Amino acid sequence: MTSDFTHKKTSLLAELKILALRHNRDYYISMIPFIEKAGPEDIDLIEMYQMAIDEDRAKLIQSRKALGGVAQVQDILAL
């Protein structure tokens, strides 16, 4: 149980740090202290944050694709 929790916690912290660097820093950075202070009894919190991050990742990918589409249309119109 403890190693599973530690793995999930470490994985989530790594993802949060990457997202903080690439996207909305304040939002993701504000989550890091809660995760760092979490203990094995807070595994539900870790799993909930992980699910939220997974949903955010999908939205971020979609928004990046949408921005790429706008850039492609502008390039076509500029020709």
C-alpha positions in Angstrom: 0.0 0.0 0.0 2.7 2.5 0.9 4.8 1.8 -2.2 1.7 2.2 -4.4 0.9 5.5 -2.7 4.5 6.7 -3.0 4.5 5.8 -6.7 1.2 7.6 -7.4 2.4 10.7 -5.4 5.7 10.9 -7.1 4.1 10.5 -10.5 1.5 13.1 -9.8 4.2 15.6 -8.6 6.2 15.1 -11.7 3.2 15.7 -13.9 2.3 18.8 -12.0 5.8 20.2 -12.3 5.8 19.6 -16.1 2.4 21.2 -16.5 3.4 24.1 -14.4 6.3 24.8 -16.7 4.3 24.4 -19.9 1.0 25.9 -19.1 -0.8 27.9 -16.4 2.0 27.9 -13.7 0.0 29.4 -10.8 -2.8 26.8 -11.1 -0.5 23.8 -11.1 2.0 25.2 -8.6 -0.7 25.9 -6.1 -1.6 22.1 -6.1 2.0 21.0 -5.4 2.1 21.7 -1.6 -1.0 19.8 -1.0 0.4 16.7 -2.8 3.8 17.0 -1.0 2.1 17.1 2.4 -0.2 14.2 1.6 0.3 11.0 3.5 -0.8 7.4 2.8 -4.2 8.1 4.3 -4.8 10.7 1.6 -4.6 8.3 -1.4 -8.1 9.3 -2.4 -6.9 12.9 -2.7 -4.0 11.8 -4.9 -6.2 9.8 -7.1 -8.7 12.6 -7.4 -6.0 15.1 -8.4 -4.6 12.5 -10.9 -8.1 12.2 -12.6 -8.4 16.0 -12.8 -4.9 16.3 -14.3 -5.8 13.6 -16.9 -8.9 15.6 -17.9 -6.9 18.8 -18.1 -4.3 17.1 -20.2 -7.0 16.2 -22.8 -8.4 19.7 -22.8 -4.9 21.2 -23.2 -4.2 18.9 -26.2 -7.4 19.8 -27.8 -6.8 23.6 -27.3 -3.3 23.2 -28.8 -4.7 21.4 -31.8 -7.4 24.2 -32.1 -4.7 26.9 -32.0 -2.7 24.9 -34.6 -5.8 24.9 -36.9 -6.2 28.7 -36.6 -2.5 29.1 -37.6 -3.0 26.8 -40.6 -6.0 28.7 -41.8 -4.1 32.0 -41.4 -1.2 30.5 -43.4 -3.6 29.5 -46.2 -5.3 32.9 -46.3 -1.9 34.6 -46.5 -1.1 32.7 -49.7 
